[in-house]
Amino acid sequence: MSAPELIRIVSRDSPMALAQVERVRAELAVLHPGIRTTVVPVKTTGDKWMGDLSLVEGKGAFTKEVDAALLAGEADLAVHCVKDVPADRPLPAGTVFAAFLKRDDIRDALIHPGGLPLDQLPPGTRIGTSSVRRVAQLAAAYPHLECVPFRGNANRRLEKLAAGEADALLLAVSGLERIGRQDVITQVLEPDIMMPPIGAGILALQCREGDTDLIDVISDLGDPNTYREATAERMFLHVLQGHCNSPIAGYAQTAPDGELSLHASVFTEDGKTVLTAQERAGRLDPSTLGMSVAVTLLRHGARDLIDNIPH
């Protein structure tokens, strides 16, 4: 194997995305100190568009330009948040995930300038979020709260909160940690209060299929437990054929003994119907676990819930 001398890493150009690239560069430098890296930042459709994502091809809006740079040979390695990579269709032909980094925190955080936790927010409190997953769960458990559409990177959303465009904000804990803003967190929401999106807290490293020497190098960064969790979650979403407007949530967990479990839910937009399933893997491989949980939810009516939501 001849390791590459220089790896060009493509990523979204947001502060959080670039912080994620720095993590990859740092981990590479430890394992392969002889390899140089450089960053190829791109602005994606999802970063430029502040409206409803379903109007600009959904989650693919955050990955299309990154994928294009990789396929065009302008970069060698792409860094993605798994939660932003569509699972209802395969990766672009000719590309492959070479590694999933060790998973970060999967939970959401509440940011409230007055320091109140979620269950103490008064009626009519405006929560800034454009996530259909969060909106549905808030509607189910906290119907007295009001959701207002909030797009933009985490720093931009914090600015909008400070400007009074909402009274509180929900953001991913892992994202706030990546940009060094844990200081704003009022309350970390456990998954039984706010179930995370599929792929929460996971960074995936994508290469061209033919770059086998590079894939060998990058695979050294992978975490086996995260690989299994990501595989189960993405197969679950693939079988459900969920889209960016589908209120679908779920997470796989690896127990200390190595046992993998998957807990997942599908919601109506108003949160009035919630379908939930949970299974432990036993002898099932991760893909089969994901498929099994999805089939359980489909038997309970998940297809109608998903198909009845415009996208």
Kinemage of the C-alpha trace (Angstrom):
@kinemage 1
@onewidth
@group {chain A} dominant
@subgroup {mainchain}
@vectorlist {calphas} color= white
{ca met a 1} P 0.000 0.000 0.000
{ca ser a 2} L 1.289 3.481 -0.862
{ca ala a 3} L -0.324 6.068 1.367
{ca pro a 4} L -1.227 9.350 -0.337
{ca glu a 5} L 1.071 12.293 0.458
{ca leu a 6} L -1.714 14.888 0.324
{ca ile a 7} L -5.447 14.441 1.062
{ca arg a 8} L -7.798 17.178 -0.138
{ca ile a 9} L -10.816 17.255 2.182
{ca val a 10} L -14.079 18.757 0.892
{ca ser a 11} L -16.738 20.044 3.259
{ca arg a 12} L -19.513 22.580 3.646
{ca asp a 13} L -18.049 25.971 4.476
{ca ser a 14} L -20.007 26.624 7.683
{ca pro a 15} L -18.024 27.109 10.929
{ca met a 16} L -19.374 23.820 12.296
{ca ala a 17} L -18.512 21.865 9.152
{ca leu a 18} L -14.993 23.288 9.126
{ca ala a 19} L -14.608 22.396 12.815
{ca gln a 20} L -15.565 18.832 11.886
{ca val a 21} L -12.863 18.800 9.214
{ca glu a 22} L -10.312 19.927 11.814
{ca arg a 23} L -11.240 16.926 13.941
{ca val a 24} L -10.597 14.640 10.959
{ca arg a 25} L -7.271 16.346 10.217
{ca ala a 26} L -6.197 16.030 13.859
{ca glu a 27} L -7.091 12.318 14.057
{ca leu a 28} L -5.324 11.664 10.744
{ca ala a 29} L -2.217 13.495 11.949
{ca val a 30} L -2.013 11.199 14.993
{ca leu a 31} L -2.353 7.967 13.009
{ca his a 32} L -0.518 9.054 9.844
{ca pro a 33} L 1.773 11.973 10.693
{ca gly a 34} L 3.428 11.868 7.258
{ca ile a 35} L 0.253 12.726 5.349
{ca arg a 36} L -0.562 16.370 4.613
{ca thr a 37} L -4.141 17.589 4.355
{ca thr a 38} L -5.800 20.617 2.824
{ca val a 39} L -9.411 21.832 2.952
{ca val a 40} L -11.688 22.433 -0.046
{ca pro a 41} L -14.711 24.388 1.307
{ca val a 42} L -17.932 24.540 -0.757
{ca lys a 43} L -21.202 26.366 -0.185
{ca thr a 44} L -24.164 24.018 -0.578
{ca thr a 45} L -27.710 24.677 -1.723
{ca gly a 46} L -28.908 23.933 1.820
{ca asp a 47} L -26.617 26.604 3.261
{ca lys a 48} L -27.749 29.215 0.733
{ca trp a 49} L -31.496 28.426 0.889
{ca met a 50} L -33.307 29.603 4.019
{ca gly a 51} L -36.768 28.285 3.088
{ca asp a 52} L -38.382 24.857 3.351
{ca leu a 53} L -35.799 22.193 2.502
{ca ser a 54} L -38.377 20.055 0.705
{ca leu a 55} L -38.462 22.738 -2.002
{ca val a 56} L -34.768 22.209 -2.805
{ca glu a 57} L -34.499 18.390 -2.851
{ca gly a 58} L -34.524 17.985 0.901
{ca lys a 59} L -31.507 16.757 2.805
{ca gly a 60} L -29.537 16.239 -0.414
{ca ala a 61} L -29.292 20.029 -0.462
{ca phe a 62} L -26.501 19.755 2.131
{ca thr a 63} L -24.508 17.088 0.262
{ca lys a 64} L -24.918 17.561 -3.513
{ca glu a 65} L -22.090 20.077 -4.045
{ca val a 66} L -19.789 18.144 -1.702
{ca asp a 67} L -20.472 14.924 -3.622
{ca ala a 68} L -19.896 16.721 -6.934
{ca ala a 69} L -16.442 17.948 -5.851
{ca leu a 70} L -15.490 14.415 -4.837
{ca leu a 71} L -16.739 12.848 -8.074
{ca ala a 72} L -15.087 15.544 -10.217
{ca gly a 73} L -11.710 14.791 -8.643
{ca glu a 74} L -11.479 18.232 -7.032
{ca ala a 75} L -11.127 16.578 -3.612
{ca asp a 76} L -10.224 13.131 -2.268
{ca leu a 77} L -12.275 12.879 0.909
{ca ala a 78} L -15.634 14.295 1.987
{ca val a 79} L -16.766 14.844 5.582
{ca his a 80} L -20.514 14.546 6.194
{ca cys a 81} L -22.856 14.624 9.171
{ca val a 82} L -24.681 11.322 8.721
{ca lys a 83} L -27.972 12.982 9.712
{ca asp a 84} L -27.686 15.172 6.585
{ca val a 85} L -27.019 12.302 4.150
{ca pro a 86} L -30.245 10.991 2.551
{ca ala a 87} L -30.879 7.316 3.314
{ca asp a 88} L -33.884 6.863 1.009
{ca arg a 89} L -31.480 6.558 -1.926
{ca pro a 90} L -27.966 5.104 -2.265
{ca leu a 91} L -24.759 7.128 -2.050
{ca pro a 92} L -23.734 8.655 -5.393
{ca ala a 93} L -22.427 5.928 -7.716
{ca gly a 94} L -18.695 5.498 -7.414
{ca thr a 95} L -18.469 6.635 -3.787
{ca val a 96} L -18.367 4.775 -0.493
{ca phe a 97} L -18.234 5.522 3.221
{ca ala a 98} L -14.703 4.622 4.292
{ca ala a 99} L -15.200 5.290 8.016
{ca phe a 100} L -17.591 6.526 10.686
{ca leu a 101} L -15.801 8.451 13.451
{ca lys a 102} L -16.494 7.689 17.111
{ca arg a 103} L -19.969 9.013 17.804
{ca asp a 104} L -20.531 12.324 19.587
{ca asp a 105} L -23.469 13.228 21.843
{ca ile a 106} L -26.781 12.324 20.148
{ca arg a 107} L -28.961 14.586 22.304
{ca asp a 108} L -30.642 17.922 21.648
{ca ala a 109} L -30.137 20.981 23.832
{ca leu a 110} L -32.584 23.668 24.888
{ca ile a 111} L -31.254 27.213 24.892
{ca his a 112} L -33.420 29.600 26.906
{ca pro a 113} L -31.976 33.031 27.818
{ca gly a 114} L -33.970 33.005 31.072
{ca gly a 115} L -32.580 29.627 32.078
{ca leu a 116} L -35.922 27.775 32.212
{ca pro a 117} L -36.063 24.028 31.426
{ca leu a 118} L -38.468 22.752 28.785
{ca asp a 119} L -41.222 21.687 31.198
{ca gln a 120} L -41.288 25.135 32.832
{ca leu a 121} L -41.641 27.229 29.667
{ca pro a 122} L -44.879 29.245 29.809
{ca pro a 123} L -47.672 28.833 27.227
{ca gly a 124} L -46.962 30.615 23.959
{ca thr a 125} L -43.181 30.417 24.292
{ca arg a 126} L -41.764 30.555 20.758
{ca ile a 127} L -39.274 27.751 20.074
{ca gly a 128} L -36.985 28.334 17.096
{ca thr a 129} L -36.661 25.190 14.958
{ca ser a 130} L -37.340 24.093 11.387
{ca ser a 131} L -36.931 20.396 12.206
{ca val a 132} L -40.131 18.435 11.556
{ca arg a 133} L -38.837 15.843 14.037
{ca arg a 134} L -38.585 18.425 16.826
{ca val a 135} L -41.857 20.149 15.881
{ca ala a 136} L -43.798 16.862 16.027
{ca gln a 137} L -42.324 15.836 19.380
{ca leu a 138} L -42.939 19.258 20.910
{ca ala a 139} L -46.525 19.184 19.615
{ca ala a 140} L -47.036 15.768 21.212
{ca ala a 141} L -45.596 16.543 24.653
{ca tyr a 142} L -45.741 20.356 24.918
{ca pro a 143} L -48.726 21.508 22.822
{ca his a 144} L -48.797 24.878 24.641
{ca leu a 145} L -45.478 25.863 23.060
{ca glu a 146} L -45.254 27.487 19.626
{ca cys a 147} L -42.644 26.563 17.007
{ca val a 148} L -41.290 29.251 14.673
{ca pro a 149} L -39.236 28.366 11.562
{ca phe a 150} L -35.492 28.810 12.144
{ca arg a 151} L -32.846 28.003 9.526
{ca gly a 152} L -29.170 28.840 9.249
{ca asn a 153} L -26.048 27.504 10.923
{ca ala a 154} L -25.876 27.306 14.718
{ca asn a 155} L -24.137 30.663 15.148
{ca arg a 156} L -26.744 32.340 12.937
{ca arg a 157} L -29.587 30.773 14.933
{ca leu a 158} L -28.053 31.972 18.190
{ca glu a 159} L -27.897 35.481 16.712
{ca lys a 160} L -31.579 35.280 15.706
{ca leu a 161} L -32.478 34.139 19.238
{ca ala a 162} L -30.529 37.056 20.718
{ca ala a 163} L -32.386 39.396 18.332
{ca gly a 164} L -35.712 38.205 19.766
{ca glu a 165} L -36.938 36.217 16.760
{ca ala a 166} L -37.755 33.376 19.179
{ca asp a 167} L -37.862 32.915 22.950
{ca ala a 168} L -35.911 29.641 23.017
{ca leu a 169} L -34.005 27.407 20.654
{ca leu a 170} L -33.323 23.716 20.130
{ca leu a 171} L -29.927 22.686 18.753
{ca ala a 172} L -27.832 19.507 18.731
{ca val a 173} L -25.466 19.188 21.694
{ca ser a 174} L -22.742 17.801 19.405
{ca gly a 175} L -22.971 20.815 17.107
{ca leu a 176} L -22.678 23.265 19.980
{ca glu a 177} L -19.667 21.331 21.278
{ca arg a 178} L -18.009 21.442 17.855
{ca ile a 179} L -18.216 25.252 17.701
{ca gly a 180} L -17.311 25.667 21.375
{ca arg a 181} L -20.686 27.047 22.493
{ca gln a 182} L -21.673 24.603 25.244
{ca asp a 183} L -21.934 27.704 27.450
{ca val a 184} L -25.375 28.553 26.005
{ca ile a 185} L -27.001 25.218 26.906
{ca thr a 186} L -29.840 25.527 29.411
{ca gln a 187} L -30.903 21.866 29.426
{ca val a 188} L -29.710 18.710 27.686
{ca leu a 189} L -32.780 16.747 26.552
{ca glu a 190} L -32.590 12.991 27.031
{ca pro a 191} L -33.835 10.824 24.123
{ca asp a 192} L -37.032 9.923 26.010
{ca ile a 193} L -37.919 13.658 25.927
{ca met a 194} L -36.607 14.506 22.451
{ca met a 195} L -35.648 11.533 20.288
{ca pro a 196} L -32.713 12.401 18.011
{ca pro a 197} L -32.559 12.231 14.222
{ca ile a 198} L -31.188 9.184 12.449
{ca gly a 199} L -27.400 9.510 12.348
{ca ala a 200} L -27.167 12.073 15.159
{ca gly a 201} L -23.631 12.855 16.288
{ca ile a 202} L -21.930 10.760 13.589
{ca leu a 203} L -19.372 12.044 11.093
{ca ala a 204} L -18.905 9.921 7.961
{ca leu a 205} L -15.851 9.991 5.711
{ca gln a 206} L -16.647 9.391 2.045
{ca cys a 207} L -14.171 8.445 -0.702
{ca arg a 208} L -14.269 7.379 -4.334
{ca glu a 209} L -14.584 3.579 -4.594
{ca gly a 210} L -11.444 3.221 -6.688
{ca asp a 211} L -9.156 5.023 -4.235
{ca thr a 212} L -8.297 1.855 -2.351
{ca asp a 213} L -5.034 3.159 -0.860
{ca leu a 214} L -6.848 6.188 0.546
{ca ile a 215} L -9.723 4.019 1.815
{ca asp a 216} L -7.211 1.843 3.685
{ca val a 217} L -5.764 4.936 5.378
{ca ile a 218} L -9.143 6.492 6.209
{ca ser a 219} L -10.635 3.262 7.552
{ca asp a 220} L -8.106 3.450 10.415
{ca leu a 221} L -10.169 6.387 11.788
{ca gly a 222} L -13.360 4.333 11.985
{ca asp a 223} L -15.061 3.267 15.213
{ca pro a 224} L -16.599 -0.248 15.064
{ca asn a 225} L -19.542 0.518 17.380
{ca thr a 226} L -20.411 3.686 15.458
{ca tyr a 227} L -20.264 1.725 12.200
{ca arg a 228} L -22.806 -0.777 13.511
{ca glu a 229} L -25.091 1.945 14.905
{ca ala a 230} L -24.980 3.969 11.678
{ca thr a 231} L -25.626 0.866 9.584
{ca ala a 232} L -28.705 -0.098 11.615
{ca glu a 233} L -30.114 3.446 11.620
{ca arg a 234} L -29.577 4.073 7.904
{ca met a 235} L -31.095 0.730 6.916
{ca phe a 236} L -34.109 1.570 9.101
{ca leu a 237} L -34.558 4.893 7.288
{ca his a 238} L -33.941 3.289 3.879
{ca val a 239} L -36.664 0.695 4.394
{ca leu a 240} L -39.115 3.359 5.581
{ca gln a 241} L -38.183 5.552 2.573
{ca gly a 242} L -38.402 8.594 4.805
{ca his a 243} L -37.844 12.017 3.260
{ca cys a 244} L -36.769 15.367 4.741
{ca asn a 245} L -40.351 16.228 5.756
{ca ser a 246} L -40.899 12.915 7.546
{ca pro a 247} L -40.992 13.226 11.356
{ca ile a 248} L -38.838 10.137 11.902
{ca ala a 249} L -36.502 9.761 14.856
{ca gly a 250} L -34.388 6.996 16.269
{ca tyr a 251} L -31.059 5.853 17.591
{ca ala a 252} L -29.070 2.663 17.907
{ca gln a 253} L -27.043 2.038 21.044
{ca thr a 254} L -24.233 -0.361 21.818
{ca ala a 255} L -24.435 -1.772 25.339
{ca pro a 256} L -21.268 -2.413 27.394
{ca asp a 257} L -21.526 -6.108 26.451
{ca gly a 258} L -21.614 -5.168 22.737
{ca glu a 259} L -25.336 -5.825 22.283
{ca leu a 260} L -26.869 -3.472 19.713
{ca ser a 261} L -30.391 -2.084 20.116
{ca leu a 262} L -32.480 0.257 17.985
{ca his a 263} L -35.260 2.510 19.281
{ca ala a 264} L -37.260 4.458 16.691
{ca ser a 265} L -40.461 6.427 16.165
{ca val a 266} L -42.565 7.865 13.353
{ca phe a 267} L -44.858 10.832 14.099
{ca thr a 268} L -47.595 12.765 12.406
{ca glu a 269} L -46.695 16.431 11.947
{ca asp a 270} L -49.073 17.482 14.736
{ca gly a 271} L -47.631 14.865 17.108
{ca lys a 272} L -51.056 13.334 17.721
{ca thr a 273} L -50.031 9.938 16.364
{ca val a 274} L -46.757 8.349 17.455
{ca leu a 275} L -45.609 4.895 16.373
{ca thr a 276} L -42.684 3.464 18.342
{ca ala a 277} L -40.641 0.272 18.113
{ca gln a 278} L -37.562 -1.034 19.873
{ca glu a 279} L -35.552 -4.211 19.340
{ca arg a 280} L -32.312 -5.710 20.515
{ca ala a 281} L -30.104 -7.265 17.864
{ca gly a 282} L -29.420 -10.642 19.454
{ca arg a 283} L -27.933 -12.575 16.533
{ca leu a 284} L -29.133 -10.058 13.938
{ca asp a 285} L -26.550 -8.046 12.066
{ca pro a 286} L -27.019 -4.236 12.103
{ca ser a 287} L -28.728 -4.055 8.700
{ca thr a 288} L -31.204 -6.773 9.641
{ca leu a 289} L -31.935 -4.997 12.925
{ca gly a 290} L -32.693 -1.765 11.087
{ca met a 291} L -34.899 -3.593 8.607
{ca ser a 292} L -36.749 -5.434 11.381
{ca val a 293} L -37.600 -2.261 13.327
{ca ala a 294} L -38.739 -0.550 10.123
{ca val a 295} L -40.974 -3.496 9.194
{ca thr a 296} L -42.524 -3.433 12.685
{ca leu a 297} L -43.422 0.257 12.240
{ca leu a 298} L -44.714 -0.370 8.693
{ca arg a 299} L -47.014 -3.073 10.083
{ca his a 300} L -48.390 -0.470 12.490
{ca gly a 301} L -49.156 2.046 9.742
{ca ala a 302} L -45.947 4.050 9.274
{ca arg a 303} L -46.291 4.024 5.474
{ca asp a 304} L -49.564 5.975 5.611
{ca leu a 305} L -48.098 8.462 8.090
{ca ile a 306} L -45.078 9.127 5.855
{ca asp a 307} L -46.971 9.200 2.552
{ca asn a 308} L -49.626 11.588 3.863
{ca ile a 309} L -47.010 14.287 4.552
{ca pro a 310} L -46.320 16.499 1.499
{ca his a 311} L -42.762 16.496 0.160
